Amino acid sequence: MLAFYRRLYPFKSIFAWLNHEHAPTKLFTHREFAFTLQGDVYLRYNSFANADELKKQVCALNPTRFEIGPVYSARPRDKKTVRPAAFSPQLRELVFDIDMTDYDSIRTCCSGADICRRCWTFIAAAVRVLDRALRDQFGYKHLLWVYSGRRGIHLWISDREALELTDDQRRALVGWLTIIQGGKEMHKKVNVRIGTMPLPPSIASAYKMLQPVFHDLILEDQDCFASEEGWQALLHLIPDKDIVKSLQELWEDNPDRSSEDKWQDLEDEIEKKRGKGLRRARQVILTAAKEDIILQYTYPRLDAEVSKHRNHLLKAPFCIHPKTGRVCVPVDPRTISKFDPAEVPTVSQLLNELDKLAPVQSGEGAEHHADWERTSLKPYVDMLDKHVMGLMEETRKVKQKMGTSTFCLLARGTLVY
């Protein structure tokens, strides 16, 4: 871990990402960092003047991981010397956490902390839906997706509007995006419509994206309704006793029917009812039930508590997951379906890559601040740096606009005098 921090961790890129500028601002100097040391020792309210200070402290403590918190009204390291009323979180990226364990009641390939390329498809679908919703519905531009190192993914939104959200605004925003309610048991968890009205436009857009996912992932790949437990869970979501009874009898007599066959059975039963003069209102209810089932099995499952409060701490990108040894690397949402957690570099792999390289000219034993460029970590740091360039360009435009406005005000004042 110490070799990783000294030679590979991209401190300068992390600084630029949090700071939005080259010279240190309060976005960094008033930012909280928390360290987890060996033996589960937890150190909160650390803050640093620049990237070099952060690196020096990380190398001195050699934490198993460290987390990033909000920007406070005073420097976190001065917390004990300032009045409590003068110390409060002011700014914080809007963050989201999607964890694979929340899909345990659905996925059939893995469970618990395990994850594979197949069940990663749940995460990939969630990323595509959430990324589009946040960009289209809220206008956010600066979204950084980061693989958690084991079984999930984190999202950091760095737009100024997102940084300035209050806790109440964060709760409202997360509430708007959350449609899966309840625990892990498979009862009806989707309730997004008023009466028999169609899906709201925002949910309807997600539904169109998730329809093919339901067929390919739930029916074919995961075969979620193959087992009796799986198809019994499906029957609990159908609001028609006659259809439920017919399907139960059919599936008990034909236990080898695939999930795709069983879904077709459901559609056939609905069509039979329609052919017998099913009332319009009942047709709408059954159509809505089918839509809700597709959403329940495929829509993003958010850990809402992570997103609601500015003072929440979240593991820093490029930390090492202590269980897997994998690096928490950025992920491109446009190619999320091709991402394979098993191919993410581990700390031992990266250090082996360095060992095989010829020594750099600076001499043996020297600290090399850009050694990551010579390893398989490079494309991931490049992804973060590209993200940072967008943030810095946004900051430059804002400053330029503010400078122009100030100049115009001064000019008007001169004219008045």
N, C-alpha and C positions, 0 to 999 in steps of 0.2 A: 504493500500500500504506500509506503514512504517513497519508494522508487517511482511509483505511478504519479504521486503528487509532485515530486520534484521534476520529473522529466516529461510527463505526458498530459497532466491536467491543464486545460486551456484557460488559465486564470484571466488572461487579458481579454479573451472573448467573452467570458462570463461578466467581467467588469463592464465592458462596452454594452452588453445586452441589458444589464440592469440600469446603467447610467444614462444611456441614450446620447451621450456626448463623449468626446475624448478627454476633456478635463473633468475631474471629479465634481459632482454636484450632490445635493442632498438626497437624490435618488439612490446614491450609493453610500455616502458617508453616514446617513441616518437610517440605513437599512439593517434589519436584524438578521444575524446568522446564528444558528444553533448547531452545536457539535455533539455527536454521539461517540463516546470513547469506548474502549474495551471495558467490559464489565458493566455495560449499560449506564455509564456515567453520562449525564446530559447537561450540557452547558448552554444556557440561553443568554440573550441580550448581549451578544458580541457585535461590534461594528468596527469598520476599518476606513482609513482615509483613502486608500487606493488599492489596486490589484496586488502590488508588491507586499503590502501589509497583510492582506488576506492570505497570500501564499505562505508568507513567513509563519503565520500562526497555524495554518493548516499543517505545514510540515513539522512544526514544533509539537502539535497535539497528536498528529497522525490519527485522525478520527476514522471510525468505520464508515461514516457518512456524515454529511452536513446538510442542513436545511436552510431555506431562504424564507424570511418572513416579510412583514410590511415595512414601509418607510414611516418612522415615528416623528413626532414633533420635536424631539431632542435625540441626540445620539444614544442609541441603546446602551452603550457601555457607561453612559453617565446616569443611568436610570436611578441609581441609589442616591444621587446628589441633587436631583431635581424634584420639585413638588409633584405629587401624583397627578394633580390636575393639569400639569404642564407636559405630561407624558402620555400620549395616546397615538394610536395608528392613524395615519393621514392618507397614505396612498398604498395601493396594493394591486398587483396584476389580478385580473379575474382568472381564477384557476378552476379546472375541472379534473376529476379523477374517475376513470372507468376501470373497474376491476373485474377480472375474469371470474372470480368466485361468485359474483352476482348472477352468473349465468349457469350455475351448477344444477339448478332445477330443470334446465333445458338441455345442455350439451351432454352428449353420450360418449365422446371420445376420451375425455379427461375429467378430473374433478379436483377440488381443493387447490393446492398451489401449483399443480401440473398444468402445462400449456403446450399445445402443439400447433403446427401449421394449420390444421383443420379448424380447431376451435378459435384460432386467431381471427377467422373470418367474422366472428361476432364483433370483435373489436374493430375490424376494418369497416364493417357496415356502420357501426356507431360513429366512427370518426368521419366518414363521408357525410352522414346525416347532420351531425352536430356542426361540422365545419361549414357546410352550406347554410345552415340556419343562422349561425352567428354572423356570417358575412352578409347574407341577403336580408335578414330581418333586423339586424342591429347595426350593420355597416362597419363592423370591425375588420381591420386589415392585417394586423400584426399578430398572427396566431402561431405559436410555437408548440408543436406536438412532440412529446418526449416519451419514449418507451421507458417503463418503470424499472426495467432490469429483470423482471420475473414474469408477472402475469397480468400486467395492465398497462395503461397509458395515461399520461398527464397532459393537460393543455394549459399553457400560459398565454394570456392575451395582454399585450403591452400598449395598446392604444391609450392615449391620454384620457379619453372618456371612460375607458374601463378602469384605469388606475384610480380615478376620482369617485367611483361608485361608492355610495354609503352601504352599510350592512343591509339596511331595509331595501335598497335598490337591488342589491345582489340577491337577496331572498326572492324578490319579485321576479327577477330575470330567470333564476333557476326554477322557480315555480312554473313559469311560462313554458320552459323547455322540458319539464319533467311530466311524463304521462304514465310511467310504470310505478304504481303505488303498492305498498304492502311488503310482506316478508318473502321468504323463499318458497313457501307452499304455493301450489299452482291453483289459486282461485282467480276470479276475474280481477285484473289489476288496472285495466284501462277504462277510464271514464272521462272522455274528452268532448262529448257532444251534448247538446241540449235536446232532450226528448228524442225525436226521430230525425232531427236535422242532419244534414251531411257533415262530414268532418270539417273542422275549421281549415281555411286555406293553408296555414302553416303546416298542419299535420297532414293534410292531403298531399302536399308536396313531398313530405318524408315518406308517405305511404307508397307513392309511385316508385320511389327509389328502392323501397324494401320489398315490394311484390316479387321481383325476381330472386332476391336474397332468400325469401321464404321458401320458394320452390327448390332452389339449388342447395341451400344450406340445411333447412329444417326438414324438408321432405326427402331429399335424395342423400345428401352427405351424412347428416346426423341421424336421419331416420327416427325422428323423435317420437313417433307414434307407434313404433314397432312393438314395444313392450306393453304389457297390460297396464302398467303404471302410467306409461306415456299416453295411451289412448283414453284411459279413464280421466286423465287430466284434461284432455281435449273435450270429452263429453261434458265435463263440468262447466265449460264455457259456452255451451249451446243452449239458447233460451227456448227450447221447444221439446216438451216431454215425449211427444210421439216420435220425433226424429231421434232423440237420444235412445229410446227403447229399441227402435228398429236397428240402429247402428250397433248397439250393445249386443243384440242377438246375432247380428251378422258377424261381428268381429270375434265373438266367443266361439262361433262355429268355424271360423276361418282365421285362426291365430297367426298364420304365416303371411297374411296380407301386409304389403309394405305401407309405409306412411303415405306415399304418393297415391296408392290405391284407396287408402282410407279417406284421404282428403277428397278424392273423386267420389267416393261413396257419399260423403256429406253433401257435395254439390248435387249429386243425383237425387238425394232425398229432398233437397230444397226444390229442385226442378219438378219432382213428382207432386209436391204440395202446390206448386204454382199451377201445374196442369189441372189440379182438382179445384181450381178457383180460389186459391189462397188470397185472402184480402190484401189490399194494397199496403195497409199499415203493417201487416204481419210480414210481407215481403221485405219491407224497409228494415224491420227489426232483424230479420235473418241476414240480410246483406250487411247491416251494420255489425252484427256479431262476427261475421267472417272477417271483416276489416279489422275489428278489434283483436281477433285472434292473431292475425298476421302481425299487427303492431306489438302485441304482447310478447311474441316470440322473437322479434327482430329489432325493436326500437331500442336506442341507447338506454342503458341502466346507469344512472348517475349516482354517485355518492354525494348527495346534496349538501351535507354538512361541510364538506371541504370548500365549497364555493360560497357559502353564506357569510363568512366572517373575514374581515380584513386581517385579523391577527392570526389567521391560520398559517402554519408552517408547512412547507412542501419540499421534498427532497430535491436538491439542486441537480440540474442536468450534468451529465458526465461523472456523477458519483458511481461507485461500484456497489452492486447489490450484494450484501454479505452472504446470501444463500447460494447464489448462482455464479458470482464472480463476474457477471456481465456488466458492461458499462451502460448507463442510462443515456441513450443516444437520441438525438432528434430524428423524427420520421417525417417524410414528405407525404401529406395527405393524398396527393395526386397518385402516388404509387403505393399506397398503404396495403393494397391487396397482395402485392408482391413481397412485402416485408416478411421475413422469417425470423422470429426471436432466436432460434437456434443458431443463426449465422451472425448474431451480434458479437463483436469481439469481447473476450474476457481479459482481465488484467494480466493473467499469466501469459496468454497468447501475445498480447502487446509487448510485454517485456521480453519474450522470446524473440519477437521480431526485431527488437532493438539489439539484442545480443548477437544476432546474425549479421548485423550491419557493421561496416568498417567504422572505427572510432572517428568522431568528428575532430576537426583541427584544433578546437579550443582546449584540447588536452584531457587526459584521463582524470575522472573525478569531478570535472566541472559540471555545473548545473546547466542543462540545455533547455531553454524556454520554448523551443519549437520542435522538439523531438517527435511530437505527434504527427508532424508533416511526413515523417519517414515510416509511418505505420498505417495499418488498416483503419485507424481512427480518423485519418485525414478527411475523408468525404463527409463525415458527420460534423466535424468542426467547421469545415467549409460551409455546410448547410446553416450552422448557427451564424457564421460571419455574414452570409448573404442576408439572413434575417436581420442582423444588426445594421447592415447598410441601409435597409429600408427604414428602420427606426431613426437612424441619424439623419437621413434625408428629410424625414418628416419634421424632426426637430429643427433642422436648418431652415425649412420653409416657414415654420411658425415664427422663428426668430426674425427672419427676413420680413415677414408680414408685420410683426410687432415693431420692427425698426422703421418700416415705411410709415406706419400709423403715427409713431412718435414724431417722425420728421414732419409729417403733414400738420400735426397739432402745433409744433413749434413754428412752422411757417405761418399758420393762421395767426398765432400770437404776435408774430413779428409784424404781420400786416395790420393788425389791430392797433399796435402801438404806433 
